[in-house]
Amino acid sequence: MPYKLVKENHFILYKGIIIEPQIRDFFIGRIWTRVNTPFPQEKIEKYKEQNYFNKKPGISINRSIGIFNRKRYKCNRCHNEQQNEFVQYDCARCNKTCVYCRHCINMGRITSCTDLLLWNGPKPKVKKTHELVWSGAFTDLQSTAAQQLIESLKENRNHLLHAVCGAGKTEILFPAVLYALKKGWRVCIATPRTDVVLELFPRFKKVFPKTILHSLYGNAPSHPGYPQLVIATTHQLFRFENAFDFVIVDEADAFPYTYDRALQKAVLKSKKVGAPIALVTATPSAKILAQMKREKWGYSFISRRYHGHPLPVPRLEPLWSYNKIIQKGRIPKKLLDWTTTRLENKEPFLIFFPTINLMENAIPLFQQLDKKILGVHAEDPERKGKVLKLRNEEIPGLLTTTILERGITIKNVQVAVVGAESKIFNSSALIQISGRVGRNVLFPSGEIVLFHHGITVEMDEARNEIIRFNKEGFRMEAK
């Protein structure tokens, strides 16, 4: 480990260690376990001896006030305080009874005898010479929304960008991100879905060529340098604390973010005190809308797609006993006819299924039509490659679960939902799934069909909301 040499009265003195940029750049803004870093442990200990790290226990233990005086736990990485998610065990490391947090265990075990490290050393000089290389042009609605978001940043105010699927939400973010970067801010774009990260990262990397970007998700490749722009899943924000000057949450209504309070806390924990947040979604929940009004956030609403064409309206089609028919080794006739038409017309397609089991039963049946048809789900290690094959027209279509309901753009894609009456297909999911169709200016229309075993309220709500968006879009255009 090298040490810094300082001349003083003709004598050379040792004054601390020379900071290795890769260690500094990795730890700034992160909260990381002491025993599980990507660097040799002896180096970490040297930095710790020089006070370049602060530390805190992995799990805080407090005694609650009351007659039982029970211990209460809090995970200092994910801020989980649900007591039923803490487990006691006999720890071989310290030979005591310790506690670990189940909530974030998929990111490595955090225990009551684990130290978490936070960088306390010098920071790199922040770069302010960033460039946006984008040849596109905004519509009037997009331009207004982009400027409204920048105004919210100037006033240090939270903002909600509410825009229909295909309105060009990603492009609307470009000017605000550039504004923040040029002020020397560190920016994070977080999303609940890995597939959205995979979609966004190359797009931002292309338009911000002079900016160091990192993408963070499960098993993501490592990137060098200190990133001023981070694109990550919301789960990855468990590993950040007081790091960002501006946080954007894309697809803010998506599962599991809306249902997991710890993920929402992770976003708040990852940003600096007082830093603004922007939520981006086509389907904001009633809770988000109420919070926006209550706290007087900035607000932008776009009810029309960037190319000016209306949103495709779902067609509802009964598909009785589809589950039994597929289990018996046949594709229901209406679904078979729909798929055959797509193959004959050479139109790429997505077929959504309510469960992995039903989808896997269906895959070999569809491969009898075309052996290149594939299936994909959340735990599929090849899902990135399969989506890329569909985008590159190497396969005719994909069977999928709801993991591809958002954050994916395929030119001229046609979409069907099997079992649209299932609870997993709420109105928000159905609107997002419908939004995969007609996104390209050369193919602004297409088919979205909801095959069902009985029409549900959620299906009606999704269809009516899309019709309402179209009417609102025409009304705004006519002004």
Backbone torsions as a table, in degrees:
resi	resn	phi	psi	omega
1	MET	NA	117.7	-178.7
2	PRO	-71.6	152.0	177.5
3	TYR	-119.7	150.0	-179.1
4	LYS	-79.0	129.7	-179.6
5	LEU	-99.0	130.5	-179.0
6	VAL	-126.7	126.9	177.4
7	LYS	-82.5	131.2	179.4
8	GLU	-147.8	111.2	-178.1
9	ASN	55.2	44.0	177.1
10	HIS	70.6	4.0	176.3
11	PHE	-105.5	146.3	176.2
12	ILE	-98.6	121.6	-178.0
13	LEU	-112.0	148.8	171.0
14	TYR	-86.0	128.4	-178.0
15	LYS	-137.1	80.8	177.4
16	GLY	77.8	177.4	-177.9
17	ILE	-97.2	153.2	174.8
18	ILE	-75.1	128.1	-178.1
19	ILE	-70.2	126.2	174.2
20	GLU	-83.4	120.0	-173.5
21	PRO	-55.0	-37.1	-177.3
22	GLN	-66.9	-32.4	176.8
23	ILE	-73.7	-46.8	177.9
24	ARG	-58.1	-48.7	-175.8
25	ASP	-64.5	-33.2	-179.9
26	PHE	-70.7	-44.1	-169.8
27	PHE	-85.2	-20.3	-177.0
28	ILE	-59.6	121.6	178.9
29	GLY	84.3	-7.0	-178.5
30	ARG	-97.0	155.4	169.6
31	ILE	-121.1	116.3	-164.7
32	TRP	-134.0	148.0	179.2
33	THR	-69.4	138.4	-175.6
34	ARG	-63.9	-33.6	-172.9
35	VAL	-98.0	3.7	-175.5
36	ASN	-137.2	63.6	179.0
37	THR	-110.0	161.7	178.2
38	PRO	-79.9	13.2	-178.7
39	PHE	-122.9	156.3	179.4
40	PRO	-56.1	139.9	-175.1
41	GLN	-62.7	-33.8	-178.5
42	GLU	-66.2	-32.7	176.2
43	LYS	-67.1	-43.8	-179.6
44	ILE	-61.3	-40.3	180.0
45	GLU	-65.4	-38.4	177.7
46	LYS	-62.5	-44.2	178.6
47	TYR	-64.1	-37.1	179.6
48	LYS	-66.5	-39.0	178.4
49	GLU	-62.6	-30.2	179.6
50	GLN	-89.3	10.5	177.4
51	ASN	64.0	30.0	174.6
52	TYR	-84.3	-4.5	175.7
53	PHE	-127.1	140.3	161.0
54	ASN	-95.1	157.7	178.3
55	LYS	-134.8	155.2	173.5
56	LYS	-145.2	154.9	-179.7
57	PRO	-66.4	148.2	178.1
58	GLY	-60.7	-39.8	179.0
59	ILE	-131.1	125.2	175.5
60	SER	-84.3	141.8	-179.3
61	ILE	-121.4	120.2	178.1
62	ASN	-126.5	157.4	175.1
63	ARG	-102.1	127.9	-178.7
64	SER	-74.9	153.8	178.6
65	ILE	-82.2	129.9	-179.2
66	GLY	154.0	174.3	-174.3
67	ILE	-68.3	-25.9	-178.7
68	PHE	-87.0	-21.3	177.0
69	ASN	49.8	45.0	-177.2
70	ARG	-77.4	154.1	175.5
71	LYS	-73.5	142.1	174.6
72	ARG	-123.8	140.6	-174.1
73	TYR	-115.6	151.5	173.4
74	LYS	-141.3	127.2	176.4
75	CYS	-80.4	124.1	-177.4
76	ASN	-84.9	-0.6	172.7
77	ARG	-93.7	-53.0	-177.3
78	CYS	-102.1	-2.4	179.7
79	HIS	61.1	25.4	175.5
80	ASN	-70.3	133.6	177.4
81	GLU	-126.9	13.9	176.2
82	GLN	-76.7	109.6	-170.9
83	GLN	-63.3	-26.5	179.8
84	ASN	-75.0	-4.9	178.2
85	GLU	-102.3	12.8	174.4
86	PHE	-110.8	133.8	-174.0
87	VAL	-123.4	130.1	175.3
88	GLN	-84.2	145.6	178.5
89	TYR	-156.3	160.6	176.9
90	ASP	-82.5	113.5	-172.7
91	CYS	-88.0	122.4	178.8
92	ALA	-73.5	-23.0	-177.2
93	ARG	-71.7	-45.3	-176.2
94	CYS	-113.9	2.7	178.4
95	ASN	56.4	36.0	176.7
96	LYS	-132.2	173.5	172.5
97	THR	-84.1	115.5	-178.5
98	CYS	-113.7	177.1	-178.6
99	VAL	-129.5	140.0	172.7
100	TYR	-124.5	159.1	-178.1
101	CYS	-96.5	122.6	178.7
102	ARG	-77.7	-24.0	-171.0
103	HIS	-63.3	-39.3	-177.5
104	CYS	-115.6	25.5	-174.3
105	ILE	-66.8	-23.8	178.4
106	ASN	-68.4	-8.7	176.4
107	MET	-105.1	15.7	-177.2
108	GLY	105.7	141.0	-174.4
109	ARG	-69.6	129.9	173.1
110	ILE	-109.7	126.0	-176.0
111	THR	-125.4	172.2	179.5
112	SER	-71.2	-14.3	176.8
113	CYS	-108.8	16.5	176.5
114	THR	-95.3	135.0	172.8
115	ASP	-92.6	137.4	171.7
116	LEU	-104.5	135.5	-176.3
117	LEU	-105.8	139.0	174.1
118	LEU	-127.3	133.3	-176.1
119	TRP	-65.0	131.1	-179.6
120	ASN	-123.8	9.4	-176.5
121	GLY	-94.6	-171.0	-179.5
122	PRO	-66.0	155.3	179.9
123	LYS	-110.9	155.6	-179.7
124	PRO	-72.4	159.5	175.8
125	LYS	-66.4	128.8	-175.7
126	VAL	-79.1	132.1	179.5
127	LYS	-83.8	136.0	179.7
128	LYS	-120.7	0.6	-179.3
129	THR	-95.0	79.3	179.7
130	HIS	-107.7	160.6	-175.6
131	GLU	-140.9	136.3	174.8
132	LEU	-102.4	115.2	179.5
133	VAL	-109.3	95.2	-176.9
134	TRP	-146.6	125.5	-175.3
135	SER	-96.8	2.0	-178.7
136	GLY	-73.5	171.3	178.2
137	ALA	-130.3	139.4	-180.0
138	PHE	-81.0	147.2	163.7
139	THR	-74.8	170.7	178.8
140	ASP	-60.2	-40.8	-179.2
141	LEU	-66.1	-41.7	178.7
142	GLN	-64.7	-44.1	-179.5
143	SER	-60.8	-42.4	178.5
144	THR	-62.9	-45.0	-179.4
145	ALA	-64.1	-41.1	179.4
146	ALA	-62.1	-41.4	179.7
147	GLN	-69.9	-36.9	178.1
148	GLN	-63.3	-38.2	178.7
149	LEU	-66.4	-41.6	177.5
150	ILE	-63.3	-40.4	178.1
151	GLU	-61.5	-37.6	177.0
152	SER	-64.5	-38.3	177.5
153	LEU	-64.1	-42.1	179.9
154	LYS	-62.1	-32.5	-179.7
155	GLU	-94.7	6.3	179.5
156	ASN	54.5	47.8	-173.2
157	ARG	-121.5	141.4	175.0
158	ASN	-64.4	158.4	-174.7
159	HIS	-145.3	143.8	173.7
160	LEU	-115.5	119.6	173.9
161	LEU	-101.7	106.5	-176.3
162	HIS	-108.8	108.3	-175.5
163	ALA	-144.1	143.1	-177.4
164	VAL	-64.6	159.6	177.4
165	CYS	-60.0	128.5	180.0
166	GLY	89.0	10.2	179.2
167	ALA	-81.3	-6.3	-178.6
168	GLY	85.9	41.4	-177.5
169	LYS	-62.5	-39.5	-178.5
170	THR	-60.7	-47.1	-179.6
171	GLU	-63.2	-35.0	179.5
172	ILE	-61.9	-27.6	-179.6
173	LEU	-75.0	-22.6	-173.4
174	PHE	-53.1	-52.2	-177.7
175	PRO	-62.4	-37.4	-180.0
176	ALA	-67.9	-41.1	177.9
177	VAL	-63.7	-42.5	178.1
178	LEU	-62.0	-43.7	178.6
179	TYR	-57.5	-45.8	-178.7
180	ALA	-66.0	-43.9	-179.1
181	LEU	-63.3	-39.7	-179.5
182	LYS	-69.5	-19.4	174.1
183	LYS	-85.2	0.5	-179.1
184	GLY	83.8	14.8	-179.6
185	TRP	-79.2	155.9	171.0
186	ARG	-101.6	128.8	-170.7
187	VAL	-117.6	140.1	174.5
188	CYS	-125.0	131.4	169.9
189	ILE	-109.1	111.6	-176.1
190	ALA	-111.6	147.9	179.1
191	THR	-149.2	147.3	-179.5
192	PRO	-68.5	-19.3	-171.9
193	ARG	-110.9	132.1	175.9
194	THR	-59.0	-38.3	-177.4
195	ASP	-62.6	-31.9	178.2
196	VAL	-70.7	-39.4	175.4
197	VAL	-58.6	-46.0	-179.5
198	LEU	-63.5	-29.6	178.2
199	GLU	-78.0	-40.8	-173.4
200	LEU	-78.2	-38.2	-171.2
201	PHE	-56.6	-51.5	-179.5
202	PRO	-65.2	-29.3	180.0
203	ARG	-69.2	-43.1	179.1
204	PHE	-72.6	-35.5	179.3
205	LYS	-63.2	-35.6	-179.3
206	LYS	-70.2	-41.2	-173.7
207	VAL	-89.7	-13.5	174.9
208	PHE	-119.8	68.6	-171.8
209	PRO	-68.9	-19.9	-178.4
210	LYS	-99.4	8.2	-177.2
211	THR	-109.0	136.9	174.7
212	ILE	-79.4	117.6	179.1
213	LEU	-113.6	144.8	170.5
214	HIS	-124.9	141.5	170.1
215	SER	-109.1	133.8	-176.5
216	LEU	-127.7	122.9	175.2
217	TYR	-161.5	176.4	-178.1
218	GLY	-59.1	124.7	179.8
219	ASN	63.1	28.5	177.5
220	ALA	-71.3	148.3	175.4
221	PRO	-67.9	152.1	-180.0
222	SER	-79.4	151.4	179.5
223	HIS	-123.9	144.0	178.2
224	PRO	-84.1	162.2	171.9
225	GLY	88.0	171.4	178.8
226	TYR	-92.9	113.2	-174.6
227	PRO	-84.4	127.3	171.5
228	GLN	-88.8	-14.2	175.4
229	LEU	-128.9	120.5	-179.3
230	VAL	-117.9	129.7	174.8
231	ILE	-114.9	116.6	-167.7
232	ALA	-145.5	158.0	168.0
233	THR	-72.3	153.7	-180.0
234	THR	-62.5	-28.1	176.7
235	HIS	-62.0	-34.8	-179.0
236	GLN	-66.6	-19.1	180.0
237	LEU	-72.9	-11.5	170.2
238	PHE	-56.3	-28.4	-174.7
239	ARG	-94.0	12.6	178.3
240	PHE	-124.4	151.1	177.3
241	GLU	-152.8	126.3	177.8
242	ASN	53.7	44.9	-170.4
243	ALA	-105.5	-34.9	-166.0
244	PHE	-115.7	145.2	177.5
245	ASP	-90.2	-15.7	-179.3
246	PHE	-155.7	127.0	-179.8
247	VAL	-122.1	128.6	174.1
248	ILE	-109.0	127.2	175.1
249	VAL	-107.0	105.2	179.4
250	ASP	-86.0	145.3	-175.4
251	GLU	55.0	52.7	-172.3
252	ALA	-68.7	-9.9	179.4
253	ASP	-98.6	1.4	-171.5
254	ALA	-78.4	150.0	171.0
255	PHE	-70.7	140.8	4.5
256	PRO	-95.6	4.9	-172.0
257	TYR	-57.3	-45.2	-175.4
258	THR	-70.2	-21.1	-176.7
259	TYR	-103.1	-9.2	-174.9
260	ASP	-112.2	103.6	-177.8
261	ARG	-61.2	-32.6	-179.3
262	ALA	-65.4	-34.7	177.2
263	LEU	-67.0	-37.8	177.0
264	GLN	-66.7	-37.8	175.3
265	LYS	-65.5	-35.4	-179.5
266	ALA	-62.0	-38.8	177.5
267	VAL	-63.2	-45.9	-179.8
268	LEU	-65.0	-38.6	-179.4
269	LYS	-68.0	-33.8	-174.5
270	SER	-74.5	-23.2	-177.5
271	LYS	-93.1	159.3	176.6
272	LYS	-72.9	156.9	-178.5
273	VAL	-59.4	126.5	178.3
274	GLY	85.2	-4.8	-179.9
275	ALA	-70.1	142.8	-177.5
276	PRO	-77.3	155.4	175.6
277	ILE	-122.5	141.0	172.1
278	ALA	-118.6	126.9	174.4
279	LEU	-100.1	135.7	-176.8
280	VAL	-126.0	124.8	-179.2
281	THR	-165.5	154.9	172.7
282	ALA	-91.8	-17.3	-174.7
283	THR	-135.8	71.0	-179.3
284	PRO	-66.7	141.1	178.7
285	SER	-74.4	164.2	177.0
286	ALA	-60.6	-33.8	179.0
287	LYS	-64.6	-43.9	179.4
288	ILE	-64.0	-44.8	-180.0
289	LEU	-62.5	-40.2	179.5
290	ALA	-66.9	-41.8	178.5
291	GLN	-64.0	-39.7	179.0
292	MET	-60.3	-43.6	-179.7
293	LYS	-71.6	-41.8	-176.5
294	ARG	-64.7	-41.1	-175.9
295	GLU	-96.2	3.5	175.3
296	LYS	57.8	53.9	176.2
297	TRP	-73.6	165.0	164.5
298	GLY	-70.9	154.2	-175.3
299	TYR	-146.3	132.9	174.4
300	SER	-129.0	136.7	-179.1
301	PHE	-130.5	126.2	176.9
302	ILE	-126.0	116.1	-176.4
303	SER	-102.8	9.4	-176.4
304	ARG	-133.2	140.8	177.4
305	ARG	-68.3	157.1	-174.7
306	TYR	-61.7	-30.0	-178.1
307	HIS	-87.0	-2.2	173.9
308	GLY	87.2	-7.9	-179.4
309	HIS	-84.8	152.3	-178.7
310	PRO	-69.5	160.8	175.2
311	LEU	-70.7	137.1	175.4
312	PRO	-62.0	131.7	-178.8
313	VAL	-92.3	128.9	-177.9
314	PRO	-60.9	141.9	172.2
315	ARG	-100.4	130.3	-178.0
316	LEU	-95.6	125.8	-174.5
317	GLU	-135.5	120.7	179.0
318	PRO	-67.0	141.6	178.0
319	LEU	-139.4	78.7	-171.8
320	TRP	-67.1	139.4	174.0
321	SER	54.2	34.0	-178.1
322	TYR	-60.4	-35.7	-178.5
323	ASN	-62.8	-48.0	-179.1
324	LYS	-66.0	-39.3	-178.1
325	ILE	-64.2	-43.7	179.4
326	ILE	-65.5	-40.1	179.1
327	GLN	-64.5	-25.9	178.0
328	LYS	-84.7	0.3	174.3
329	GLY	92.7	24.9	178.0
330	ARG	-132.4	151.9	172.5
331	ILE	-91.3	126.4	177.8
332	PRO	-51.8	142.0	-169.3
333	LYS	-56.6	-45.7	-177.6
334	LYS	-62.9	-39.8	178.5
335	LEU	-69.2	-37.9	177.7
336	LEU	-62.4	-46.2	180.0
337	ASP	-63.1	-41.3	-179.4
338	TRP	-62.7	-45.5	-178.6
339	THR	-67.5	-40.6	179.4
340	THR	-61.3	-39.9	178.1
341	THR	-62.4	-41.3	178.7
342	ARG	-62.9	-41.8	180.0
343	LEU	-66.1	-41.7	179.5
344	GLU	-64.8	-38.5	-179.0
345	ASN	-84.3	-3.0	-177.8
346	LYS	55.2	45.7	177.8
347	GLU	-102.8	125.4	176.7
348	PRO	-62.8	148.4	-176.7
349	PHE	-143.7	154.7	171.2
350	LEU	-121.9	132.1	174.2
351	ILE	-121.0	116.7	-176.9
352	PHE	-91.5	138.6	178.4
353	PHE	-122.1	149.5	-177.4
354	PRO	-75.7	-21.8	-178.9
355	THR	-138.8	153.5	176.5
356	ILE	-64.4	-40.1	-177.1
357	ASN	-59.9	-46.9	179.6
358	LEU	-64.6	-40.0	-179.8
359	MET	-63.8	-44.1	-178.8
360	GLU	-66.9	-31.8	174.5
361	ASN	-67.2	-30.8	-176.1
362	ALA	-82.9	-26.3	-174.1
363	ILE	-54.3	-52.4	-178.8
364	PRO	-63.3	-27.2	178.3
365	LEU	-69.2	-42.1	178.9
366	PHE	-72.1	-29.9	179.2
367	GLN	-71.3	-13.8	171.5
368	GLN	-71.9	-25.9	175.6
369	LEU	-79.0	-41.6	177.5
370	ASP	-156.9	118.5	-174.3
371	LYS	-65.5	-13.6	-179.0
372	LYS	-84.2	-11.2	178.0
373	ILE	-64.7	132.3	-176.7
374	LEU	-123.6	167.9	175.2
375	GLY	-122.2	152.7	-177.4
376	VAL	-146.5	144.9	176.6
377	HIS	-148.6	179.0	-170.1
378	ALA	-60.9	-35.4	-176.1
379	GLU	-91.9	6.0	-178.3
380	ASP	-75.2	116.0	-179.2
381	PRO	-67.4	-15.4	-177.3
382	GLU	-104.2	14.6	-172.5
383	ARG	-65.2	-35.2	178.5
384	LYS	-61.2	-45.4	-179.7
385	GLY	-67.0	-36.3	-179.7
386	LYS	-67.6	-41.4	177.1
387	VAL	-64.0	-39.8	178.8
388	LEU	-63.7	-37.3	177.6
389	LYS	-63.7	-39.8	177.8
390	LEU	-66.8	-41.1	179.9
391	ARG	-65.2	-35.8	-179.1
392	ASN	-87.7	7.4	176.9
393	GLU	63.3	29.7	177.5
394	GLU	-86.9	-19.4	176.0
395	ILE	-131.8	154.4	-176.6
396	PRO	-79.4	-28.6	-176.5
397	GLY	-170.8	167.8	179.6
398	LEU	-128.7	137.1	164.9
399	LEU	-91.9	137.7	-172.2
400	THR	-149.6	160.8	168.2
401	THR	-91.7	-167.4	-176.0
402	THR	-72.1	0.1	-180.0
403	ILE	-61.9	-22.9	-179.8
404	LEU	-103.5	21.9	-178.9
405	GLU	-70.8	-18.6	-178.6
406	ARG	-149.5	164.9	174.6
407	GLY	73.1	19.8	179.2
408	ILE	-135.0	133.1	179.3
409	THR	-125.4	117.2	178.6
410	ILE	-123.8	124.4	-178.6
411	LYS	-59.4	127.5	174.2
412	ASN	62.5	24.2	-178.5
413	VAL	-69.9	141.6	174.8
414	GLN	-110.9	145.4	-170.2
415	VAL	-131.5	138.6	172.1
416	ALA	-130.8	148.0	175.1
417	VAL	-118.8	124.4	176.0
418	VAL	-98.9	126.2	-178.6
419	GLY	77.2	43.1	-176.4
420	ALA	-64.1	-14.3	178.4
421	GLU	-80.0	-9.2	-178.5
422	SER	-64.1	149.2	-174.9
423	LYS	-61.4	-29.3	-178.0
424	ILE	-65.4	-24.1	179.2
425	PHE	-93.2	74.8	174.6
426	ASN	-76.9	177.6	-174.7
427	SER	-61.4	-38.6	179.6
428	SER	-61.9	-46.1	179.8
429	ALA	-63.0	-41.1	-178.3
430	LEU	-68.0	-35.7	175.9
431	ILE	-65.1	-43.9	179.4
432	GLN	-63.9	-43.0	179.0
433	ILE	-62.4	-43.5	177.9
434	SER	-61.1	-31.9	-178.5
435	GLY	-69.8	-7.5	175.6
436	ARG	-73.1	-20.3	-172.7
437	VAL	-90.5	140.9	171.2
438	GLY	71.2	28.4	-176.7
439	ARG	-82.1	-23.8	-176.3
440	ASN	-88.1	139.3	-177.3
441	VAL	-63.6	-26.8	178.2
442	LEU	-81.9	-18.6	178.7
443	PHE	-134.4	69.3	-172.2
444	PRO	-78.8	-5.0	178.4
445	SER	-125.3	178.4	-178.9
446	GLY	163.8	-178.2	-175.5
447	GLU	-109.4	134.4	168.9
448	ILE	-128.3	115.9	-178.2
449	VAL	-120.8	132.6	178.5
450	LEU	-103.6	100.7	175.0
451	PHE	-79.8	131.1	-170.5
452	HIS	-143.4	165.3	172.6
453	HIS	-114.9	47.4	-177.0
454	GLY	122.6	127.7	-177.4
455	ILE	-73.3	134.5	-179.8
456	THR	-107.9	166.1	175.3
457	VAL	-60.4	-39.1	-179.1
458	GLU	-62.4	-39.2	178.2
459	MET	-65.3	-44.1	177.7
460	ASP	-62.4	-43.3	-179.2
461	GLU	-63.2	-42.9	179.7
462	ALA	-61.9	-46.7	-178.7
463	ARG	-64.2	-44.9	-178.8
464	ASN	-65.9	-35.5	179.6
465	GLU	-67.5	-39.8	178.2
466	ILE	-64.9	-42.0	176.8
467	ILE	-62.4	-39.5	179.0
468	ARG	-64.7	-42.7	177.6
469	PHE	-58.1	-43.4	-179.3
470	ASN	-63.2	-42.3	178.5
471	LYS	-64.9	-41.2	179.5
472	GLU	-65.9	-37.2	179.1
473	GLY	-64.5	-43.2	178.1
474	PHE	-65.8	-37.3	-179.5
475	ARG	-65.1	-43.3	179.8
476	MET	-67.6	-34.2	179.7
477	GLU	-69.1	-32.9	-177.0
478	ALA	-74.6	-16.5	-178.2
479	LYS	-66.9	NA	NA
